[in-house]
Amino acid sequence: MQSPEASTAATPTQIHLALANLADEIVGTLARLFAYVGILVLFAILGLAGLGQLPSLRDDEPAEKPSWSVADRSHPAFALSKLNPSEKTASYTILRHPEGGRRDVMRWTGEADKPLAELDIYREGSEFDVARPATADLAIQMGLSTTTPLEQAGLIDTKFGPVVLFRPIGTTGTPSCLGYLKRSEEPALQISGFSCQGDTMPAQRAAVACILNRLTLLTSGNEPKLAELFAHAELKRRPCTPAGSSDWLQGVANAQLRGAL
């Protein structure tokens, strides 16, 4: 049996050990707490640094999609044969797209720069959107809104084959500008535009057909398919006929085409 003196002597030692263990636990808890706080601070710093980089990353992205630009150094690839030597030369603008497309645009204006006609030869590149209705661009060419509905206004026979005519809906019996559209799959080519010439529908159709029949190729730009298309078209070329002639004009009732326009 342990003596009272021994029990009394052991008590301070146990107290010291208990205090030491308590101190160790407190120090360990504080160390873990500081470690947790340090990790949280590190995450916060990394997060703020990442957010700070977002503006610069956005700046590296293109602000908008590539668009058409005027190609001043390019040479005209098409021309219209003149009906008479006094005929005025049309304005000729060449547009290029970074993804390969090219547009040759000829435009005629009358008094006070009022648009009379336009001819757009579009050689498609990777930018061509097959899902976009072709008549949407045609409406823009005619100076209309993209939401302006167009209706077929008949067919005309040209050296390029049948060409569909379009006009704004609700203009039946009223002289208005006629839009036209012809697509070729091989080569990938689209011929479109409008004409405001003529006081009657037959006269307007004759004016459009005359423009297309007079279209000639100056240079194919190393595109043999394009040269072949125009060579075959020249074999079917017709002279411009008087307004109202019906031997090569077709009515609205025949305006249903199958396949590419």
C-alpha positions as CSV (number, residue, x, y, z in Angstrom):
1,M,0.0,0.0,0.0
2,Q,1.3,3.4,-1.1
3,S,2.1,5.8,1.7
4,P,0.4,9.2,1.9
5,E,3.7,10.9,1.2
6,A,4.1,9.1,-2.1
7,S,0.5,10.0,-3.2
8,T,1.1,13.6,-2.3
9,A,4.4,13.7,-4.3
10,A,2.8,12.2,-7.4
11,T,0.0,14.7,-7.6
12,P,2.1,17.7,-9.0
13,T,3.7,15.4,-11.6
14,Q,0.3,14.4,-13.0
15,I,-0.9,17.9,-13.0
16,H,2.2,19.0,-15.0
17,L,1.6,16.1,-17.5
18,A,-2.0,17.1,-17.9
19,L,-1.1,20.8,-18.5
20,A,1.5,19.7,-21.0
21,N,-1.0,17.6,-22.9
22,L,-3.5,20.4,-22.9
23,A,-0.9,22.8,-24.2
24,D,0.1,20.4,-27.0
25,E,-3.5,20.0,-28.0
26,I,-4.0,23.8,-28.1
27,V,-0.9,24.3,-30.1
28,G,-1.9,21.6,-32.5
29,T,-5.4,23.0,-32.9
30,L,-4.0,26.5,-33.6
31,A,-1.5,25.1,-36.1
32,R,-4.3,23.3,-38.0
33,L,-6.4,26.4,-37.9
34,F,-3.6,28.5,-39.3
35,A,-3.1,25.9,-42.0
36,Y,-6.8,25.9,-43.0
37,V,-6.8,29.7,-43.0
38,G,-3.7,29.7,-45.2
39,I,-5.2,27.3,-47.7
40,L,-8.4,29.5,-47.9
41,V,-6.3,32.6,-48.4
42,L,-4.3,30.8,-51.2
43,F,-7.5,29.7,-52.9
44,A,-8.8,33.3,-52.7
45,I,-5.6,34.7,-54.2
46,L,-5.7,32.1,-57.1
47,G,-9.4,32.9,-57.7
48,L,-8.8,36.6,-57.8
49,A,-5.8,36.1,-60.1
50,G,-7.9,34.0,-62.4
51,L,-10.7,36.5,-62.5
52,G,-8.1,39.2,-63.2
53,Q,-7.0,37.3,-66.3
54,L,-10.5,37.0,-67.8
55,P,-10.6,40.4,-69.4
56,S,-7.3,39.8,-71.2
57,L,-8.5,36.4,-72.4
58,R,-11.6,38.1,-73.8
59,D,-9.4,40.7,-75.5
60,D,-7.6,37.9,-77.3
61,E,-10.9,36.7,-78.9
62,P,-12.0,38.4,-82.1
63,A,-14.6,41.1,-81.5
64,E,-16.7,40.1,-84.5
65,K,-16.7,37.6,-87.3
66,P,-14.7,38.4,-90.4
67,S,-16.6,40.4,-93.0
68,W,-16.4,41.6,-96.6
69,S,-13.9,44.3,-97.6
70,V,-13.3,46.2,-100.8
71,A,-10.4,44.7,-102.8
72,D,-9.0,47.8,-104.6
73,R,-6.1,45.9,-106.1
74,S,-8.2,43.1,-107.7
75,H,-9.0,43.4,-111.4
76,P,-12.5,43.0,-112.8
77,A,-13.4,39.5,-113.9
78,F,-16.6,40.2,-115.7
79,A,-18.1,42.8,-118.1
80,L,-21.2,43.7,-119.9
81,S,-21.1,44.0,-123.7
82,K,-22.4,47.5,-124.7
83,L,-25.5,47.9,-126.8
84,N,-24.2,51.2,-128.2
85,P,-20.9,53.1,-127.9
86,S,-22.5,55.9,-125.9
87,E,-23.6,53.6,-123.1
88,K,-22.3,54.7,-119.7
89,T,-19.9,52.4,-117.9
90,A,-21.3,50.9,-114.7
91,S,-19.6,51.3,-111.3
92,Y,-17.6,48.1,-110.6
93,T,-16.8,47.0,-107.0
94,I,-14.9,43.9,-105.9
95,L,-15.4,42.5,-102.4
96,R,-13.4,39.8,-100.8
97,H,-14.0,37.7,-97.7
98,P,-11.2,36.3,-95.5
99,E,-12.7,32.8,-96.0
100,G,-12.3,32.8,-99.7
101,G,-15.5,34.4,-101.2
102,R,-15.4,37.1,-103.9
103,R,-18.2,39.3,-105.2
104,D,-18.0,41.3,-108.4
105,V,-20.8,44.0,-108.2
106,M,-21.8,46.2,-111.1
107,R,-24.3,48.9,-110.4
108,W,-26.1,51.4,-112.6
109,T,-27.7,54.6,-111.4
110,G,-30.0,57.2,-113.0
111,E,-30.8,60.8,-112.1
112,A,-30.1,61.9,-108.6
113,D,-28.1,58.6,-108.2
114,K,-31.3,56.6,-108.2
115,P,-30.5,52.9,-108.5
116,L,-31.5,51.4,-111.9
117,A,-30.0,48.0,-111.8
118,E,-27.4,45.8,-110.0
119,L,-25.5,42.7,-111.0
120,D,-23.7,40.6,-108.3
121,I,-21.5,37.6,-109.3
122,Y,-20.7,35.8,-106.1
123,R,-18.0,33.1,-106.1
124,E,-18.6,31.3,-102.9
125,G,-16.0,30.5,-100.2
126,S,-16.1,28.8,-96.9
127,E,-18.1,31.7,-95.5
128,F,-21.2,30.6,-97.6
129,D,-24.1,29.7,-95.3
130,V,-26.3,27.1,-96.9
131,A,-28.9,27.6,-94.2
132,R,-29.4,31.3,-95.1
133,P,-32.1,31.9,-97.6
134,A,-30.8,33.4,-100.8
135,T,-33.7,35.7,-101.0
136,A,-32.6,37.4,-97.8
137,D,-29.5,38.8,-99.5
138,L,-31.5,39.6,-102.6
139,A,-33.9,41.8,-100.5
140,I,-30.9,43.7,-99.1
141,Q,-29.5,44.2,-102.7
142,M,-32.9,45.7,-103.7
143,G,-32.7,48.1,-100.8
144,L,-35.3,46.3,-98.7
145,S,-35.3,44.9,-95.2
146,T,-34.2,41.3,-94.7
147,T,-37.7,40.6,-93.3
148,T,-39.4,41.9,-96.5
149,P,-41.1,38.8,-98.1
150,L,-40.5,38.2,-101.8
151,E,-42.6,36.2,-104.2
152,Q,-41.7,34.6,-107.5
153,A,-42.5,36.8,-110.5
154,G,-42.0,34.3,-113.3
155,L,-39.1,32.8,-115.2
156,I,-37.0,34.2,-118.0
157,D,-34.8,32.1,-120.4
158,T,-31.2,33.4,-120.6
159,K,-27.9,32.0,-121.9
160,F,-27.4,30.6,-118.4
161,G,-30.7,28.8,-118.5
162,P,-33.9,29.6,-116.6
163,V,-33.6,32.4,-114.1
164,V,-36.2,33.0,-111.4
165,L,-37.5,36.6,-110.9
166,F,-38.7,37.9,-107.5
167,R,-40.6,41.0,-106.3
168,P,-41.9,42.2,-103.0
169,I,-45.3,40.6,-102.1
170,G,-48.2,42.8,-102.7
171,T,-47.0,44.5,-105.9
172,T,-49.1,42.6,-108.4
173,G,-50.0,44.8,-111.3
174,T,-47.7,47.6,-110.0
175,P,-44.4,48.2,-111.7
176,S,-41.6,47.6,-109.2
177,C,-38.0,46.6,-109.2
178,L,-37.5,42.9,-110.1
179,G,-34.9,40.8,-108.4
180,Y,-33.3,37.8,-110.0
181,L,-31.3,34.8,-108.9
182,K,-29.4,32.0,-110.6
183,R,-27.3,29.5,-108.7
184,S,-24.7,27.1,-110.0
185,E,-23.4,24.2,-108.0
186,E,-20.4,23.5,-110.2
187,P,-18.7,25.9,-110.1
188,A,-20.1,27.3,-106.8
189,L,-21.4,30.5,-108.2
190,Q,-24.4,32.7,-107.7
191,I,-25.6,35.5,-110.0
192,S,-28.2,37.8,-108.6
193,G,-29.3,41.4,-108.7
194,F,-32.2,43.6,-109.6
195,S,-33.5,45.9,-112.3
196,C,-35.9,48.9,-112.0
197,Q,-35.9,49.5,-115.8
198,G,-39.2,49.3,-117.7
199,D,-42.7,50.6,-117.2
200,T,-44.4,47.2,-117.6
201,M,-43.7,43.7,-116.4
202,P,-42.7,42.4,-119.9
203,A,-40.4,45.4,-120.3
204,Q,-38.8,44.7,-116.9
205,R,-38.3,41.0,-117.6
206,A,-36.7,41.9,-120.9
207,A,-34.3,44.3,-119.2
208,V,-33.2,41.6,-116.7
209,A,-32.7,39.1,-119.5
210,C,-30.7,41.6,-121.5
211,I,-28.3,42.2,-118.6
212,L,-27.7,38.5,-118.1
213,N,-27.3,37.7,-121.9
214,R,-24.7,40.5,-122.1
215,L,-22.6,39.3,-119.2
216,T,-19.2,38.1,-120.3
217,L,-16.1,36.6,-118.6
218,L,-12.9,38.6,-118.8
219,T,-10.7,36.2,-116.7
220,S,-11.5,32.9,-114.9
221,G,-8.7,33.4,-112.3
222,N,-7.5,29.8,-112.8
223,E,-10.9,28.4,-112.3
224,P,-11.5,26.1,-115.3
225,K,-15.1,25.3,-114.2
226,L,-16.0,29.0,-114.4
227,A,-14.5,29.3,-117.9
228,E,-16.4,26.2,-119.0
229,L,-19.7,27.6,-117.6
230,F,-19.3,30.9,-119.6
231,A,-18.1,29.1,-122.7
232,H,-21.2,26.9,-122.8
233,A,-23.4,29.9,-122.0
234,E,-22.0,31.9,-125.0
235,L,-23.2,29.1,-127.3
236,K,-26.8,30.0,-126.1
237,R,-26.4,33.7,-126.1
238,R,-29.3,35.7,-127.6
239,P,-29.5,39.4,-128.6
240,C,-31.6,41.7,-126.5
241,T,-35.2,41.5,-127.8
242,P,-37.7,44.3,-127.7
243,A,-39.6,44.8,-124.5
244,G,-42.8,42.7,-124.5
245,S,-41.5,40.0,-126.8
246,S,-42.9,36.7,-125.6
247,D,-40.8,34.2,-127.6
248,W,-38.3,33.7,-124.7
249,L,-40.3,35.1,-121.8
250,Q,-42.3,32.7,-119.6
251,G,-45.2,33.6,-117.3
252,V,-45.7,33.3,-113.6
253,A,-47.5,30.0,-114.0
254,N,-44.2,28.4,-115.1
255,A,-42.3,29.7,-112.1
256,Q,-41.9,26.3,-110.3
257,L,-38.3,25.1,-110.6
258,R,-36.8,21.9,-109.2
259,G,-33.3,21.7,-107.9
260,A,-30.8,24.5,-107.9
261,L,-32.0,27.9,-109.2
